[in-house]
Amino acid sequence: MGTLQILFLIVIWVLPAILFINTYCKMDKKEQQELKNEFKNPFALFGVGFVVIGLLLFSSGYISSLKLPQHIGAIMVVTSWFTTSIVSRKRKKVSFVTSIALMLLGVIGIAVYSCLI
């Protein structure tokens, strides 16, 4: 792996962490507690956490030419996609048609990704 690839990997993993910590430290105590409570919610893990970590893993695998992190990242993003569409439907935030359309887009994404492998 080249120096530029290693530099990109460090930037895509460290920069978001530094920005998050910086933003967290600037919050007042009430906002920090609200954020902690939000992270305890399983929907935050499957909705946002899987997307962020999945995209980071996918990008890391793509940059380093390793297939395993790339596949794990893609699986995490698709899992989050389906979870978000199902939970949004159950919470009545989106209509049935929108939920089905989101799931269909997820299936199309899986098909396209599997063809590109």
N, C-alpha and C positions, 0 to 999 in steps of 0.2 A: 504494500500500500504506500502511495506516495505522500510526501509532506503536505501537499495541498489537500488531499483527501482527509488526512488526519486533522488538519486545520479546520476544514468544513465540519467534520464530525464534532470537534470540540465546540465550535460556534453554535451548531444547531442544538446541542444539549445544554451547554453552559449559559448561553445568552438568555434563553427563556427563564431558566432558574434564577439567574441574577435579577432579571426584571421583575419576576414574581416576588422575590424576597424584598426587593427595594419597594415595591408597591405595598406589600404587607406591612413593612416597617413604618410607612407613612400613614397607615390607617390609624384611627383612634381605637381605643380598647373595645368599644361597642361594635365597630365594624369588624375587628379581628375576631370577636366572639361569634358574630353572625357568619363569617366565612368558615370558621371551624365547624359550626353547626351544619352549614351547607355541605361541607365535605363528608360529614357523617351520614348524609343521605345517600342510599345506594344508587338513586337515579343520577346523582352527580358523578359517581364512579363510572357507571355504564354509559351515561350520556355524554359527558365531557371528557372524563379521564381516559376512557378507551380511545376516543378520537385523537386526543393530543398525543398520548403515548404511542398509539398505533401509527400515526403519521410520522412521529419521530423515528420509530423503528423502521418503517418502510423507507424513509429517506436515508437512514443510516445504511440499510442494506443495499439501497440503490447506489449510494456514493461509494461504499466499500466493495461493491460487486459480490456481496454475500447474499445468497438466496434465502437462507433461513430467517434472518431478521425481516427481510422483505415480506415473506409469506406470513409471518406472525403478525406484523403490522397490518397487513391487508385483512387478515382474519379479525383482528381487534376492531378495525374501522367498520367492517361489515356487521360484526356483532353489535356494535354501538348503534349503527344505523337501524337495525331491526328492533333493538330494545327501545330506542327513542320513538320509533313509529308506533310500536305497540303501547308503550306507556302513555304517549300523547293521545292515542285513541281512547284508552281507558279513562284518562282524565278529562275527556271530552274537549280537548284543546284543538283537535283537528277532526274533520269529517271522516266518515268511513272511506269515501272515495280517495281522499288525500292520503290516508293511511295505506290503502292498497297501492296507490301510485308510488308512494315512497318505497314500499316493499318491492314493487316491480322494478323500480330503478336500482335497488340493491341487487336484485337477481341479475339484471342486465350488467351491472358493474362486475359481479362475480364472473359472469360469462366472458366479458371482455378481458378481465384480468387473467382468467384461465387460458384464453386464446393467446395472450401475449407471453405466456411463460415459455 
